[in-house]
Amino acid sequence: MLILGCDVGSETHYVRAIDTRGRELSKSALPFSNSSEGFQSAKEWAIKIAAANNKNQIVMGLEPTGHYWFSLATWMITNGISVVQVNPYAVKQTKEVNPSANQG
């Protein structure tokens, strides 16, 4: 399974790819626009990483703050990417334990 951790923003989102053991599979975060074109580019990026790492399932985790995540989640689900909501408290705890998680 390929896990996409997504930091949702009003105009730009950032996504990183990890495996189920927490190993980062992307070299850096991918910025993409809050638009269907941006969503498509993020999906294509994720598919390439999944293929390169023999992952046959992709799941995107995001913190459902504000309303900017609605269109992203809807588009991803409609286009075959599973989406899960991540508790904001869990995100905060991860950032405190792993300061590199604060990098966008």
C-alpha positions in Angstrom: 0.0 0.0 0.0 1.2 3.5 -0.9 0.1 6.1 1.6 -0.2 9.7 0.6 0.0 12.3 3.4 -1.6 15.5 2.1 -1.3 19.0 3.7 -4.4 20.8 2.4 -4.2 24.5 1.6 -6.5 27.1 0.0 -4.6 27.3 -3.3 -1.8 24.7 -3.0 -1.7 21.3 -1.5 1.4 19.3 -0.6 1.7 15.5 -0.7 4.3 13.0 0.4 4.4 9.3 -0.3 5.2 6.7 2.4 4.8 3.0 2.8 3.0 1.2 5.6 6.2 1.1 7.6 6.5 4.9 7.5 9.4 4.9 5.0 9.3 7.9 2.7 9.1 6.9 -0.9 9.0 10.4 -2.4 12.2 12.5 -2.5 10.3 15.6 -1.4 6.8 16.9 -1.1 4.9 17.5 -4.3 3.0 20.8 -4.5 -0.1 20.8 -6.6 -2.9 23.3 -7.2 -6.4 23.1 -5.8 -7.9 22.3 -9.2 -8.8 19.3 -11.3 -5.5 19.7 -13.2 -3.6 19.7 -9.9 -5.4 16.7 -8.6 -4.7 14.8 -11.8 -1.0 15.7 -11.6 -0.9 14.4 -8.0 -2.6 11.2 -9.0 -0.2 10.6 -11.9 2.7 11.3 -9.5 1.4 8.8 -7.0 0.7 6.1 -9.6 4.4 6.4 -10.8 5.7 6.0 -7.2 3.3 3.1 -6.6 4.5 1.3 -9.7 8.1 1.9 -8.9 7.6 0.4 -5.4 5.3 -2.5 -6.3 2.3 -1.0 -4.4 -1.1 -2.0 -5.7 -3.2 0.2 -3.5 -3.1 4.0 -2.9 -4.7 5.7 0.1 -4.6 9.5 0.7 -4.8 10.7 4.3 -5.7 14.3 4.9 -6.6 16.5 7.8 -10.2 17.8 7.2 -9.7 21.3 8.3 -11.6 24.2 6.7 -13.5 23.3 3.5 -10.6 23.1 1.0 -10.4 19.3 1.4 -13.9 18.6 0.0 -13.2 19.0 -3.7 -9.8 17.2 -3.4 -11.4 14.2 -1.5 -14.3 14.0 -3.9 -12.1 14.1 -7.0 -9.7 11.5 -5.6 -12.5 9.1 -4.6 -14.2 9.5 -8.0 -10.9 8.8 -9.7 -10.0 5.6 -7.8 -7.9 6.8 -4.9 -9.2 6.0 -1.4 -9.3 8.9 1.1 -9.2 8.8 4.8 -9.5 11.6 7.3 -6.7 12.0 9.8 -7.5 13.4 13.3 -5.9 16.9 13.7 -4.6 15.9 17.1 -2.7 13.0 15.6 -1.2 15.3 13.0 -0.1 17.7 15.7 1.5 14.8 17.7 3.4 13.6 14.6 4.8 17.0 14.0 6.0 17.3 17.6 7.7 13.9 17.5 9.1 14.3 14.0 10.0 18.0 13.3 10.8 17.1 9.6 7.0 16.5 9.2 6.6 20.3 9.4 8.3 20.8 6.1 5.8 21.4 3.3 
